[in-house]
Amino acid sequence: MMNRKSFIKTAAAASVAATVMPRFSFAAAKGSDKIKVAIVGCGNRGAGALCNMFAADQNIEFVAAADIFAPQIEMAEAKLKGYLAKKFPNYKDSAWKVTPETSFVGFDAIDKVLETDADVIMLTTPPIFRPAHIEKCLRAKKHIFAEKPIAIDAVGLRKIYNELIPLADKSGLSVVCGTQMRYHTAIKEGIDRIRDGQIGDIVSGVFLRYEPMYLMHSSLKGESDSLKPDDMEYQLRNWLAFRWSSGDQFVEQYVHNLDMALWAFDDIPVEAIGSGGRQLNLEWPQKGDRQSNTHVQYNFRDGKTLTSACRQEPNATPYAIFKVIGTKGVLEMSFERQTIYGEKPWKSDHAKKQALICEHEFLLNSIRNGAPVNTLKTCADSCYIAIAGRESAYAGKRLKCSWITQKSQLDYMPKNLSLNGKLAVSPVPNPVDYKLV
């Protein structure tokens, strides 16, 4: 059993490695050098990230893996090997160098990973663990890929801002977060055209992400039918459905869209007013305690507004549109194509390239070129605005965003982490009884 304070404090065990600089910190790696990668969190996103990273750079190898559940490591290995057989049939080596001796299970598995010779650590666990894991990796002098979000509550967010961004800046390490659209070539060109004034002054934005499914289950093999929703194991197996582990869809998934909006606006909103709810046939507590739809209006200091909404509800129409509205035109962004309507119309003509691959190219190139990058700040800003919007929607209150960083004491980490423990399932948040903390 482990509380949050001790969970973070155990980073001291890894700090012994702090006197050893990473292999690729200050000088470029030679073309023949293989970058060694370890993964912490081998679920669906983690296994996908293995494939994405290999697609970005075939001169890497995976040397260690960790998860709370042992079968996850086996599933990640199988997914990677299946991907390589399909997409890289001429690749003769084995990118998966993980052995039983470098496979680790449990809440402290990351500590054992950090004792290996991995150069890069991929952090793809449920996001509640992200601040503590980022700190451990930085103190162990490891480069980091941190899947978004990197914070889901006020306590974790302040740790990122106050401690980990400065620590990363001083470390000479590369830290890249999983806000993948920042590395999408066509979207980058659309943002450049905003900067060049092609749509005039930004007035407002509309970013909608509606999906026809409610994400919750990890599809992990070997789940016991005897597990109950208040079992910690049940909640970790189904972490997307619970607020403490995921931060709700608005922070866990929709942070991508907020990140695109903040990038386009080049500004941070000062106020949020939101609403949200839960589709009635999504059973509580079996399907967790999060909302299934969230809507937030953001107001900026200069009068700009951002309308944001996300939905994960079965049988609903899928719809995703991201519009930045200016005085001379409208930029419409999507995962497929970027288009400007107005005085100077334009359509992107870039060949589609998966942003999930581009983000790993950015990380690995920075390491090979000996040019460290740190993207914690931009990702933290997007998490900050997502948390403020979520809390406004839960409470039904008009909220100054700065309240989150200056006053909120919201801390989602359970006081005791034990796979065999119990954790009461909170009611689905609603303005009648939700209290801002």
N, C-alpha and C positions, 0 to 999 in steps of 0.2 A: 504494500500500500504506500502511496506517495501523494503528498500534497503539492500544490503548485510551487510553493517556495522551495521545497527540497528538490522538486523536479528540475527547476532552473539552476539551483545551486550546484547540482551534480556536474555542471559544466566544468567545475574546478578539476575534476578527474581528467578531463581532456586537455586542460591548459598546460599539462606537462609538455605537450607537443608544440606549444607556442614558440619555443625557442628555435624550432626547425622551420625554415621558410619553405613554402611549397615549391615544387620543382619548376613550375612554369610561372612564377610570380613576376620576375623582373627581366627575364630574357626570353626571347622567342623559342618555342620548341622547334626542334629540327623536323623536317617533313616526315622522317621515318619514326619519330617518337610516337608511341601510342599513349594517349591520355587514358588514365585509369579512372573508371567511374564506379561509384557505389550508389545504390538506391535504398532509400528508407521510405517504405510505404509501397507495397507491391500489388495494390488493387487495380481496378480497371484503368484509372488514370495513370498510375505508375507504370503499368505494363505498356500502355500506349506511349508514354514518354520514352521508354526504352527504345521503341521502334522509331519514334520521331528523332531521337538523338543520333541513332545509327544512320538514319537517312541523311542527316545533316553532315556527318563526318564518319567515314568507314574506318578511320585510323584510330579507333577507340576500342576499349574492351571493358566489360563489366566484371568487376573483381569481388564485389561483396553485395549482399542484399539483406534487408531486415524488414520485419513486419511483426505485428502482434500475433498474427495467425500463420503458422508454418505453411499450410496449403497455398497461401497467397504467393509465396516465393516460387513454388512449383508451377503455379498457373502463369506467373509472369515469365518464367523461363520458357514454358511451352508457347506462349504467345509470341515472344521474340523469335524463337526458332522457326515457328510457322511463318512469321513475317519475312524472315531472311530467306527461307526456302522459296517463297513466292516472289519477292521483290528483288532479291540478290542471289539468283540461282548459281552464279559463277563465283560467289564468295566462298572460298575453300576453308578458311580458318573458322574457328568458333569464337564469336564475339562474347559468348557467355562463359566466363572463366570462374564463376562463382562455384565454390566447393562446399561440402558440408561444414568445413572448418571456417568458412567465411559467410555462412548463412546464420543469421541471428534472429531470435524470437523474443518478444516481450517488450514492455514499456522502456526498458533500459537498453534495447538492442542498438540504438544509435551510438551509445558509448563504445560498444565493441566495434562497430563499423569504423569509428574515428581512429581506432588503433591500427587499422589496416593501412596499406600503402596507396589507397585511392587518392587521386588528385582532386576529383570533383565529387560532390555529394548531391544527389537528386533528392529533394524533399517533397514527397507526394503523399504524405499521410493525411488524415483529416486535419483541417487547418487550425483547430484549437491548439495543436502542438507546434505550429510554425515558429512563433517568436522564440520559444525555448530551444528549438532545434537549430534555428539560424545562429543563435548565440553560441551554441556548442560548436558548430562548424567553424565559425569565425575564430574562436579561441583555439581550435585545433589546426588552424591555418589551412583550411580546405576551401577551394572554390565551390560556389553554390549555384545550383538551379533550384529556386523556390517556387513551387506552384502557387498560383493565387488561390484565395486571398492570403496575405501574410499576417493579418490580424482580423479578429472577428468581434472583439470587445474593447472597451476603453482602456483597460489595464494593459492588454497586449499591444494595443496601438501606441500608447505612450512609451512602452519599452522600445518599440521599433524607432520612434522618433527621437527619443532622448538618449538612448544607449547604442542601439545597433547600427543606425545610419552612420554616426560618427566613428564607431568601431570599424565598420566596413571601409569607410573612407581612408582610415589610417593603415589598413591591413595590407594593401598591395594585392588584394584578392579580387577576383571577378565574382560579382553577385548579380544574377539575372533572374527576374521574377517572371511568372508565367502569364503576364498580360500580353498575349501573343500578337494582338492586332498592331502593336507598335512596330512590328517587324514585317508587316504585310506591305509589299512594295507598292501596290496600287493605292492602298489606303494612305500610305506615306505621301504619295504624290498628291492625293486629294487634300491632305492637310497642308502641303506646301502651297497649293493653289489658294487655300484660305489665307495663308500668310502673305501671299503675293497680292491680296486684295481682289481676287477674281469674283468673289460673291459680295464684296463691299464689307461694311461693318456688320458683325454678327448681332442679330437681334434675339434669336431664340433657337431652341433645338427640340426635336421630338425623337426620343429613342425608345422603341417598343420591342419587346422580345417575348412573344407568345409561343408556347410549345404545347403539343397535344399529349403530354405524359407527365406524371408525377414521379420525379426521381426519388428513390429511397433505398433500393436494395443493392447490396454489393454483389449478389449472385455467388457468394462464397460457398464452396463445397463443404459438406459435412456439418451444416447447421443443425442443431438439435431442435426437434419439434417441442421440446419441453421448455425452451427459453420463453420468458415473458417480457413484455415491453419495459418493465422496470428493472430488468437485468442489464447490468453494464455491458455484458457480452452482446446481448440483443441490440443495444443502441450503437455499439461500435461496428457491428456487422451491417447495420442499417443507418450509418452515420449521417447520410444526406437528409434524413427525415427529422433529425433532432437539432434544436437550436444550439445547444452547448457544444456540439461537435462540428457543425457545419456553418453556423452563423445565419441560417435560413438562405433561401434561394437568392434573395436580393443582394446578399454579401458574397455568397459562395459562387454563384454563376453570373448574376447580372453585373457584378463588378467589372467584367469585360466591357460591357456597354458604357458604363459610367467612365471607365478609363478612356475609351474612345472620345466621349463627350468632353472630358476635361482636357484632353490633348487638343481637340479641335478648338475649344473655347480659349485655351491658354489662360485659364482663370479658375478660381475655386469659389463655389457658391457660399453665401453667408447664412442662408436660411432654408429650412425644409418644412414642408407641410404635406403629410402623407395619409394614406388609408390603405387598408388591406383586409384580407379575410381568407377563409378556407372553404373549399367546396364541400358541401354537406355529406356527400357519400364517401369522403376520405376519412375512414374510421380513426377515431382517437381512442386509445393511445397507440393502437397497432401501427398506425402510419405516422407516428411521431407527433411533434408539437409545433411544427412550423406552419406558416401560412402557405397557401397555394397561389395567391395573387397579391401583388404589392404595387402601389401607385404613389409616386412622390413628385411634387412640384418643387423645384429648386429655384431660389431667387438669388441673383448676383448683385453686388454692390452698385453696379452701374445701370441696373434695370433689366439686364438680360434675364431670360427665364429658360429653364430646362424641364421639359415634361418627360418623365421616365415611368415606365411600367413594365412589369414582367409577370408571366403567368405560367404555371405548370399544372394543367388540368386535363384529365383524360377526355378525349372526344372533342376537344376544342380545336378551332381552326389554327394551324400554325401560321405565324406572321412575324416577320422581323424587318423593321425599317428604322433607319437611323438618318435623320435629316438635320442639317445645320442651315438655318435660315438667315440670310443676310439682306442688306439693303439693295443689292444688285443681282442676287441670284440665290439658288438653293443647291447645296451639295447633298446628294443622296448617297449614302455609303451602304455597302453590303459586303458579304463574304465573297461575292462573285465579281461585282463591278462597281465602279464609282462614277457618278454622273453629276454634272452641273447643269442646272436649268437657269436660264436668265439671259443677261446681256452678253455673256461670253460662254456659250454652251461648250461642254466637253464630256468625253467618255474615256475612261481608262482603257488602254489596249494592252496592258501587261498580261502575259500568260499567267494563268492561275498557278500559284505556288502556295502550298499549305503553310499557314502562319505558324502552326505547331512545329514545323521543321525549321522555319526561319529563326525562331527565337534561340534554338540550340546552335545554329550556325553563328549567330551573334556572340553567344557565350564562348564557344570553342575557338572561334577566330580571335577573340580578345585574349584568350590564354596563349594560343600559339604565337600571337604577335607581341606578347609581353606588354599589352596595353590594358590594364585593369579597368573594368567598368562596374558601376554600382547603380542599379535601378531600384533600390529599396524606396527612395523618396517618392518617385512618381506612383509606384504601386501603393505605398502607404497613403498618399493623398486620395487615391481612388477608394481604398478601404475606409478611410475616414469619412468620406462623403456617403459611402454605402451604409456604414453603421449609423450615421446621423439620420439618413432617410428611413432606414428600417425602424429605428427607435421612434421616430415621428409617426410612422404608419402604425406601429403597435399601440402607441398611446393615444393616437388621434390628436396630437398636439402640434402646434406651430412651434418649431424648435430652432434656436440659433445653433448652427453647426458647431461652433466653438465650444458649446457646452460639453460636447463629447470629450474633447481633449483637456478642457480646463476643470471640469467638475464631476463628470460621471465616474462612478466607482464600479461600473459593470464589469464583472469578472466571471466568465463562463467556465473556467476550469473547475471541475469537481474537487471538493476538499480531499477526497480519497479516491485514488485510481486503483482499482482492483478488478481484474477480469471476472472474478467471482462475486463482485459486489452488487449492490442494489442502488438505483438512482431513480427517485420518484419522477414521473413524467409530468411536466407542467402543463397547465391548460394552454390551448391555442391562444396566442395573444389577442386581446381585443380592448378597445378604449374603456369599457366598463370597469375592468379591474386591473389593467396593466399599469404598473407603477414604474416611472423612470427612476433609475438608480444612479 
